[in-house]
Amino acid sequence: MPSMRIVATSLPIEHGMNDYLKTIARLLLISSRRIEELLVKYYDPMYDYQLKNNNERGRVLFQGNEDAVKQFIQDKIKNKSK
């Protein structure tokens, strides 16, 4: 994936500020698509692999959705304070 450099320049408002803003918006959209692609194609599979590997080794303490994680942490805090 080629790197992208964004160079900001000062333009007078009457000389193409609309086009400048549209260009910046397009560059940000392209960047967000590249980041999404990186997350989905690289980090998600790597995370799944690590989770599976560590789960088989007994290293995963807990797995669940957001509410279950909050409850798990609250329970840990309560048990630690006893």
Contact map, one row per residue, 1 for C-alpha under 8 A:
1110000000000000000000000000000000000000000000000000000000000000000000000000000000
1111000000000000000000000000000000000000000000000000000000000000000000000000000000
1111100000000000000000000000000000000000000000000000000000000000000000000000000000
0111110000000000000000000000000000000000000000000000000000000000000000000000000000
0011111000000000000000000000000000000000000000000000000000000000000000000000000000
0001111100000000000000000010000000000000000000000000000000000000000000000000000000
0000111110000000000000000000000000000000000000000000000000000000000000000000000000
0000011111000000000000000000000000000000000000000000000000000000000000000000000000
0000001111100000000000000000000000000000000000000000000000000000000000000000000000
0000000111110000000000000000000000000000000000000000000000000000000000000000000000
0000000011111011100000000000000000000000000000000000000000000000000000000000000000
0000000001111111100000000000000000000000000000000000000000000000000000000000000000
0000000000111111100000000000000000000000000000000000000000000000000000000000000000
0000000000011111100000000000000000000000000000000000000000000000000000000000000000
0000000000111111100000000000000000000000000000000000000000000000000000000000000000
0000000000111111111100000000000000000000000000000000000000000000000000000000000000
0000000000111111111110000000000000000000000000000000000000000000000000000000000000
0000000000000001111111000000000000000000000000000000000000000000000000000000000000
0000000000000001111111100000000000000000000000000000000000000000000000000000000000
0000000000000001111111110000000000000000000000000000000000000000000000000000000000
0000000000000000111111111000000000000000000000000000000000000000000000000000000000
0000000000000000011111111100000000000000000000000000000000000000000000000000000000
0000000000000000001111111110000000000000000000000000000000000000000000000000000000
0000000000000000000111111111000000000000000000000000000000000000000000000000000000
0000000000000000000011111111100000000000000000000000000000000000000000000000000000
0000000000000000000001111111110000000000000000000000000000000000000000000000000000
0000010000000000000000111111111000000000000000000000000000000000000000000000000000
0000000000000000000000011111111100000000000000000000000000000000000000000000000000
0000000000000000000000001111111110000000000000000000000000000000000000000000000000
0000000000000000000000000111111111000000000000000000000000000000000000000000000000
0000000000000000000000000011111111100000000000000000000000000000000000000000000000
0000000000000000000000000001111111110000000000000000000000000000000000000000000000
0000000000000000000000000000111111111000000000000000000000000000000000000000000000
0000000000000000000000000000011111111100000000000000000000000000000000000000000000
0000000000000000000000000000001111111110000000000000000000000000000000000000000000
0000000000000000000000000000000111111111000000000000000000000000000000000000000000
0000000000000000000000000000000011111111110000000000000000000000000000000000000000
0000000000000000000000000000000001111111111000000000000000000000000000000000000000
0000000000000000000000000000000000111111111100000000000000000000000000000000000000
0000000000000000000000000000000000011111111110000000000000000000000000000000000000
0000000000000000000000000000000000001111111110000000000000000000000000000000000000
0000000000000000000000000000000000001111111111000000000000000000000000000000000000
0000000000000000000000000000000000000111111111100000000000000000000000000000000000
0000000000000000000000000000000000000011111111110000000000000000000000000000000000
0000000000000000000000000000000000000001111111111000000000000000000000000000000000
0000000000000000000000000000000000000000011111111100000000000000000000000000000000
0000000000000000000000000000000000000000001111111110000000000000000000000000000000
0000000000000000000000000000000000000000000111111111000000000000000000000000000000
0000000000000000000000000000000000000000000011111111100000000000000000000000000000
0000000000000000000000000000000000000000000001111111110000000000000000000000000000
0000000000000000000000000000000000000000000000111111111000010000000000000000000000
0000000000000000000000000000000000000000000000011111111100000000000000000000000000
0000000000000000000000000000000000000000000000001111111110000000000000000000000000
0000000000000000000000000000000000000000000000000111111111110000000000000000000000
0000000000000000000000000000000000000000000000000011111111110000000000000000000000
0000000000000000000000000000000000000000000000000001111111100000000000000000000000
0000000000000000000000000000000000000000000000000000111111100000000000000000000000
0000000000000000000000000000000000000000000000000000011111111000000000000000000000
0000000000000000000000000000000000000000000000000000011111111000000000000000000000
0000000000000000000000000000000000000000000000000010011001111110000000000000000000
0000000000000000000000000000000000000000000000000000000001111110000000000000000000
0000000000000000000000000000000000000000000000000000000000011111000010010000000000
0000000000000000000000000000000000000000000000000000000000011111100010000000000000
0000000000000000000000000000000000000000000000000000000000000111111110000000000000
0000000000000000000000000000000000000000000000000000000000000011111110000000000000
0000000000000000000000000000000000000000000000000000000000000001111111000000000000
0000000000000000000000000000000000000000000000000000000000000001111111100000000000
0000000000000000000000000000000000000000000000000000000000000001111111110000000000
0000000000000000000000000000000000000000000000000000000000000111111111111000000000
0000000000000000000000000000000000000000000000000000000000000000011111111100000000
0000000000000000000000000000000000000000000000000000000000000000001111111110000000
0000000000000000000000000000000000000000000000000000000000000100000111111111000000
0000000000000000000000000000000000000000000000000000000000000000000011111111100000
0000000000000000000000000000000000000000000000000000000000000000000001111111110000
0000000000000000000000000000000000000000000000000000000000000000000000111111111000
0000000000000000000000000000000000000000000000000000000000000000000000011111111100
0000000000000000000000000000000000000000000000000000000000000000000000001111111110
0000000000000000000000000000000000000000000000000000000000000000000000000111111111
0000000000000000000000000000000000000000000000000000000000000000000000000011111111
0000000000000000000000000000000000000000000000000000000000000000000000000001111111
0000000000000000000000000000000000000000000000000000000000000000000000000000111111
0000000000000000000000000000000000000000000000000000000000000000000000000000011111
